[in-house]
Amino acid sequence: MISLTARRLPLLMAGAVSLVAGIVAGEGRMGWPVGGAELMLVHGPLMICGFFGTVIGLERAVALGKLWGYGSPLATALGGMLLIAGYPQGGAILLLFGSLTFAAMSLAVIIRQREVFTTVLGLGGLTWAAGNLLWLAGGNAADAVPLWAAFLVLTIAGERLELSRFLPPWRWRTPTLFPPLLLLLAGMVLGSWILFGLGLALLTLWSLVNDVVRRTIRQPGLTRYVAICLLSGYFWALAAGLMMTRLVPGATGVLYDAALHSLFVGFVFAMVYGHAPVILPAVLRVAVPYKPVFYLPLFLLHASLGLRVVGDLIDVHAVRQWGGLGNAVAIAAFIVTMLVTVLGARKR
């Protein structure tokens, strides 16, 4: 019988292929001599749907424990492959199917456990599917960016909200969550970056008050590392929200680049760095013992992103370009660090 790890690992590796291709496409968009024109056009879909969609979908399928749930990461993994191969229409169809299956998994979780955090997670799944549908219908990935952004923000917010139950009870915890969420969703629906940015900034401030990291950062080892990853990610989420309040609908340019990558690279990848040592053992059943070297990729991520954002704000392309290359190096360093740690633990 094939082990669970052997069945799940190919899906994770396929998601990693989308990650690598998406990074190459992003570096090509910044002017580095890599990637082709067709690949550059699907940079966003590869990163958000092909990589994050596959990884989050796999995690959700494992948690749900139903075989049909694995249809979500399988479809998004194959969709990413089609995008890389130069078949954007077929890739978009598979990504839409994967996100719809993901939304169905979220609904199954809500039926099983009717809580605020499961509802927030479910909203995240719906926004992802809506973004994929909009992209497939219009063919312009930029139109789907606010919905894709909402998918990742709501997914992370829902997972952190679940952990807030371990904090002392506070009657205003849930009521104070609704205004930021409403602003975020209103900005997404109306295409208003101002409302979206306000919602993101307020949701980040809410998270800083209600996240368990305020307590876990006092603990040593892996627990402190995770807390530092999350807190540093919240810094970039707040910065992204504030910059978004200065964007107009259909905005492009340097401020748009700074705001989006503060969110997608600074916030989302910091969350990936922090959660990977906890999620990988659950998904792949491998040991990821804490090592102080975990901080090196995190430092590289934030330092290079800071360089990129400075390059955007002062509008100096060379600075932005080197910062973008540093982002790729930081992600590669993180992957290598995790692989070396896992393989070392298996030998022991």
Secondary structure, 3 states (H helix, E strand, C coil): CCCHHHHHHHHHHHHHHHHHHHHHHHHHHCCCCCCCHHHHHCHHHHHHHHHHHHHHHHHHHHHHCCHHHHHHHHHHHHHHHHHHHCCHHHHHHHHHHHHHHHHHHHHHHHHHCCCHHHHHHHHHHHHHHHHHHHHHHHCCHHHHHHHHHHHHHHHHHHHHHHHHHHCCCCCCCCHHHHHHHHHHHHHHHHCCHHHHHHHHHHHHHHHHHHCCHHHHCCCCHHHHHHHHHHHHHHHHHHHHHHHHCCCCCCCCCHHHHHHHHHHHHHHHHHHHHHHHHHHHHHHHCCCCCCCHHHHHHHHHHHHHHHHHHHHHHCCCHHHHHHHHHHHHHHHHHHHHHHHHHHHHHHHC
